[in-house]
Amino acid sequence: MSALELVDRKKSKSVVWKWFAFDASDEEQSTPLCKLCRKSVAVKNSTTNLFQHLQKNHPSEWQQCVAERTAQGHADAATPPPQPKQVTLSASFSRGVPYDRTDRRWQSITDAVAFHIATDMVPIYTVEKAGFQHLLNTLDPRYKLPGRKHFGEVVLPRLYNTTRSKVTKRLEDVQFFSATTDLWSSRTMQPYLSLTVHFITDDWCLENACLQTSFFPSDHTGEEIAQGLRDGLESWNLSEDRLVCMTTDSGTNMTKALRLNEWPNLQCFGHKLHNAIMNAVKDPRIDRATGICKKVVSSFSHSWKRRRELAAVQAELGLPVHQLITESLTRWGSRQAMIEHVLEQERAIARVLGSDKKCRHLVPTLQDVEILESVNKAIKPLQDFTDALSGESYVTVSFIKPTLSMFRSSLLKPEDEDTELTKKIKENILHYMTEKYSDPDKDELLDIASLMDPRFRTTYINPTRVEYIKERAVTELLSLMPTVPGTAVPVRQEEEEVAAAEPGPVLKKRRSLSSFFPKKTPAPSSLSKADRIRTELATYLLISEISEDADPLQWWKKHEENFPRLFKLARKYISIPATSAPSERLFSVGGGVVTCHRASLKPDAVDRLVFLAKNLQM
């Protein structure tokens, strides 16, 4: 036998491998060879065959191997693994005894289960499912899980009361707040009225809270909604005087309700933009083209074979692997996404549908494609604004003015390469938005909010109205200043002690000669309250602008001491949400609570569960 190049086994532990190795070409080391006789030995998952080979063919080496293995075993036995300590009899009994319901451990686990039910929106009957009970029993055998009745009637109501008390405490020290509201019907067609509040804390954090998703069986008239909203604020001891503005949709009943209550109202920017786009694309040609899009999407969504063929053609043509999506009537962005995907996959769609005689008529024509491209070019640049202005954790209201300005100057400005249809759509959208935001009261509200945002200040205010808005700010700041008890006269904070002090004897002083001449520059202490505010406002407007990406709340937190009067106006106005999305998000939570598996929940339980799901996550 020719000489072989042998290599030892990798990571070998058994002593038997001292007499066995592998051919260097056997990279997987699957067939060991005896170093003494060069014979191969078949092995699977043990070294038994190796020991038997030595015993049969090499007795002396086998005896040496046995001796070394015995010695290795004694060495391992010299350091035995630590033995578990013997458990006392009393400890054994205590481990098997269930927790008492007054035990802190039992209460903490029960509260954790309630938190899971509330925040993850799982049915209460989860506590009676075998898998959930097995999980808790594995984690802690001493914990005995209560039934669904205990959670529904005791634990969750207690958690609701505790959370409500915390929210109430947060709202006690809030001087001004904004709100959003909307109406919603559950899966069982039960109507609900939502209410959220938004405010800026003393530490300049923009916070929000869900107040209610209350059952609203009354007619949805302006009068009934107005009363329902008043009842909602009263139930939380929130004074109407502290309400800065309430953001709602564009429904006539909502608008009327706010007008009846004489509350400031800002209509949702998202609803305005949706209505503007839907009105702008009312055209028979567009209706036909979008109708073709819907039929194309439907033909693929109802056939897994066509979807498979579409994926194959996408790979062949190098197109993005995107699924076709249909539109939602209440979301204009879904229509734009549907059109964009159909245009993107046009070649793949034509090949798949064109090969099927039954669906060949659905292939979009060149005229349809041209119309869809015109629509997509007009509305695609507006896609991100609804989502950007729907946030709750950052300032949004002051962005409305800059957004409208951007619409006019660039996004909706006709371009030379635009088709006539694209130009018409842009013109119609811009006309609608300009008209809806031309109301003097709403325009003034947006101007004040823009003024109080250090990123914009007077940049987007009509130059002819800048001085009026500044005086409007001065007047309101005067009304926000402290007053002397028993009067309605505003008093500067720094003069409060002087105004409230008891008058002493008046001593007649002889006037000096210089007192008969007017002073050229009045001393700071002689400035009127209004002039002090004007000076502070002028200083604020002279400071260099900050980046539009900066956080205005952090800016005010840093400069609050520099503007001891002006910051109050900023804290009041820039908390207003630009859209009613916060209320609509409550309906998304409500959809997760009222499901087909628990459609019989009572309205009070729905309100309680939605409240917990939203407020426990904050």
C-alpha positions, 0 to 999 in steps of 0.5 A, spaced: 500 500 500 502 506 498 504 511 503 498 516 505 498 522 508 494 522 515 491 527 519 488 527 526 481 528 527 479 535 529 476 536 536 477 529 538 476 527 546 476 520 546 483 517 547 481 511 542 483 517 536 490 516 538 490 510 534 486 513 528 486 518 523 484 520 516 486 521 509 488 528 508 483 528 502 477 526 506 476 533 508 469 531 511 473 526 516 468 521 514 472 514 514 477 513 519 483 509 518 487 505 523 494 508 523 497 501 525 494 497 519 491 503 514 485 499 514 478 503 514 473 503 519 466 504 518 463 509 524 456 512 525 455 516 531 460 513 536 467 510 537 465 503 538 467 500 532 474 503 533 475 500 540 473 493 537 478 494 531 483 495 536 481 489 540 481 484 535 487 486 531 491 490 535 491 487 543 496 490 546 494 497 543 487 495 545 490 494 553 493 501 553 487 504 550 483 501 556 488 503 561 488 510 558 481 511 558 480 508 565 485 514 568 481 519 564 475 517 567 478 517 574 480 524 573 473 526 571 470 523 577 475 527 582 471 533 580 464 531 581 459 536 579 456 540 584 450 537 587 443 540 589 442 542 596 437 538 599 430 542 600 427 542 607 420 539 608 417 546 609 420 549 603 417 543 599 410 544 602 411 552 601 413 551 593 406 547 592 402 552 596 398 557 591 399 564 593 394 568 597 390 573 593 393 578 598 400 576 596 404 582 593 406 577 588 399 574 586 397 581 585 403 583 581 402 577 576 394 579 575 396 586 574 401 584 568 395 580 565 390 585 565 396 590 562 397 585 557 389 584 555 389 592 555 395 594 551 395 588 546 387 588 545 386 581 546 379 578 549 378 577 556 377 570 555 384 569 553 385 567 561 381 561 560 385 558 554 389 552 556 395 555 552 395 561 556 394 558 563 399 553 561 404 558 560 403 562 567 403 555 570 410 554 567 412 560 569 410 560 576 406 554 579 404 557 585 400 562 581 392 561 580 389 565 574 382 568 576 377 567 571 374 572 566 369 575 570 374 577 575 378 580 570 372 583 567 368 586 573 374 587 578 381 588 575 380 592 568 375 597 572 380 598 577 386 599 572 381 604 568 380 608 574 387 608 576 389 610 569 384 615 569 386 618 575 393 619 572 390 622 566 386 627 570 392 629 575 396 630 568 391 635 566 390 639 572 396 643 571 395 644 564 393 652 562 391 651 555 389 644 551 387 643 544 383 637 542 380 633 536 374 629 535 370 625 530 364 620 530 365 612 528 361 606 527 363 599 530 363 593 527 356 592 530 354 599 527 354 602 534 356 609 534 361 612 538 364 619 539 371 620 540 375 625 544 383 627 545 386 632 548 393 635 546 398 640 550 405 642 552 408 641 559 412 645 563 418 641 560 416 643 553 414 636 551 408 635 547 403 630 550 396 627 548 391 623 552 385 619 550 379 622 554 373 617 551 370 613 545 363 614 548 357 611 546 353 616 542 346 613 540 343 620 539 342 623 532 348 626 529 346 633 528 350 639 530 346 640 536 347 633 539 354 633 537 355 640 541 352 637 547 356 631 547 362 634 546 360 639 552 359 633 556 365 630 555 369 636 557 365 636 563 366 629 565 374 631 566 373 638 569 376 641 563 373 648 562 371 651 555 376 657 557 382 653 557 380 650 550 385 653 544 382 649 538 378 643 536 380 640 530 375 636 526 373 633 519 369 637 514 362 635 516 357 640 516 354 637 523 361 637 526 362 645 524 355 646 526 357 643 533 363 647 534 359 654 532 354 652 537 359 651 542 363 658 540 369 654 540 375 655 535 375 650 530 380 648 525 378 643 520 383 637 518 388 638 513 388 631 511 380 631 509 381 638 506 386 635 501 382 629 500 376 633 498 380 638 494 383 632 490 377 628 489 374 634 486 379 636 482 379 629 478 372 629 477 372 628 470 369 622 465 376 620 462 379 620 469 373 615 471 374 611 466 381 610 467 381 609 474 375 604 473 380 600 468 385 600 474 380 597 479 378 592 474 386 590 473 387 589 480 381 585 481 383 580 476 389 579 479 387 579 486 382 574 485 387 569 481 393 566 484 395 563 477 395 570 475 399 573 481 404 567 479 405 569 472 405 576 474 411 575 479 415 571 473 414 576 468 416 581 473 423 577 474 424 576 467 423 584 465 427 586 471 421 590 474 420 591 482 416 585 485 410 589 487 403 587 488 397 591 485 393 594 490 386 597 490 384 604 492 380 606 499 374 611 498 376 615 504 384 615 502 386 619 496 393 616 497 390 609 496 388 611 489 395 614 487 398 608 490 394 604 485 395 608 479 402 608 480 403 601 481 399 599 475 403 604 471 410 601 474 407 594 472 404 596 465 408 591 461 408 585 466 400 587 466 399 587 458 403 581 457 399 577 463 392 579 461 394 579 453 395 572 453 388 570 456 383 571 451 378 572 457 382 578 460 385 581 454 380 587 454 382 589 461 389 591 458 390 599 459 390 603 452 395 608 450 390 613 452 388 610 459 396 610 460 396 617 458 391 619 463 393 615 469 400 619 468 397 626 468 393 624 474 399 621 477 404 627 476 399 632 479 398 628 485 404 624 487 408 630 490 402 631 495 403 624 497 407 625 504 403 631 506 397 628 509 402 623 513 407 628 515 401 633 518 398 627 522 403 626 527 402 627 535 409 627 538 411 633 534 408 640 532 404 640 526 399 646 526 405 651 524 406 647 518 400 648 514 402 655 512 408 653 509 405 647 506 400 652 502 405 656 500 409 650 497 403 648 494 402 655 490 410 656 489 412 649 486 408 643 487 402 645 484 405 650 479 404 649 472 410 646 468 411 647 461 412 639 460 405 638 464 399 636 460 393 640 459 389 635 464 395 635 469 395 643 469 387 643 470 388 638 476 393 642 479 389 648 478 383 645 481 386 643 487 390 649 489 383 653 488 380 649 493 385 649 498 386 657 497 378 658 498 377 653 504 383 657 508 381 664 506 376 664 512 379 670 516 378 667 523 382 660 521 387 664 517 388 669 524 389 662 528 394 659 523 398 666 523 399 666 530 401 659 530 406 660 525 408 666 529 410 662 535 414 657 531 421 660 531 422 656 524 417 660 521 415 667 525 412 672 520 415 668 513 409 665 511 404 671 514 401 676 508 406 682 509 400 686 509 397 683 516 404 682 519 403 688 524 396 686 525 398 679 527 403 682 532 398 687 535 393 681 536 399 677 539 400 683 544 393 684 546 392 676 547 398 676 552 396 682 556 389 678 557 394 672 559 398 676 564 396 676 572 391 681 575 390 685 581 385 681 586 378 684 585 380 688 578 380 686 571 387 690 570 393 686 567 399 687 572 406 685 570 409 679 574 414 684 576 410 689 579 405 684 582 408 686 589 408 693 588 401 693 586 398 688 592 402 692 597 398 696 602 399 704 601 403 708 606 403 715 607 404 719 601 410 724 602 410 730 598 417 731 595 419 737 592 420 737 584 427 738 581 429 742 576 430 736 571 423 733 572 420 739 568 423 737 562 421 730 558 426 725 558 429 723 551 429 715 552 424 712 557 427 708 563 425 700 562 421 701 568 417 706 565 415 702 559 408 700 559 406 693 559 404 693 552 411 696 550 414 691 554 411 685 550 412 689 543 420 689 545 420 682 547 416 680 540 421 685 536 427 681 540 424 674 538 423 676 531 430 679 530 433 672 532 436 669 526 432 663 524 433 656 525 433 650 521 426 647 519 428 640 521 429 643 528 424 642 534 421 648 536 419 645 543 426 644 544 428 651 542 423 654 546 425 650 552 432 653 551 429 660 550 423 660 555 427 665 560 429 670 555 422 671 553 418 670 559 411 673 556 412 670 549 413 663 551 406 663 554 403 664 547 407 659 544 405 654 549 398 655 548 398 655 540 403 650 537 399 644 541 394 644 536 394 638 531 393 640 524 389 634 522 383 629 526 388 623 525 389 622 533 381 621 534 381 617 527 387 612 531 382 611 536 377 608 531 383 603 529 384 601 536 376 600 537 377 596 531 382 591 534 377 591 540 370 590 537 372 584 533 368 578 530 370 574 536 367 579 541 362 583 537 357 583 543 362 588 548 357 593 551 359 600 550 362 602 557 367 596 556 369 598 549 370 605 552 374 602 557 378 598 553 380 603 548 382 608 553 386 603 556 389 601 550 391 608 548 393 611 555 397 605 558 402 606 552 404 613 553 
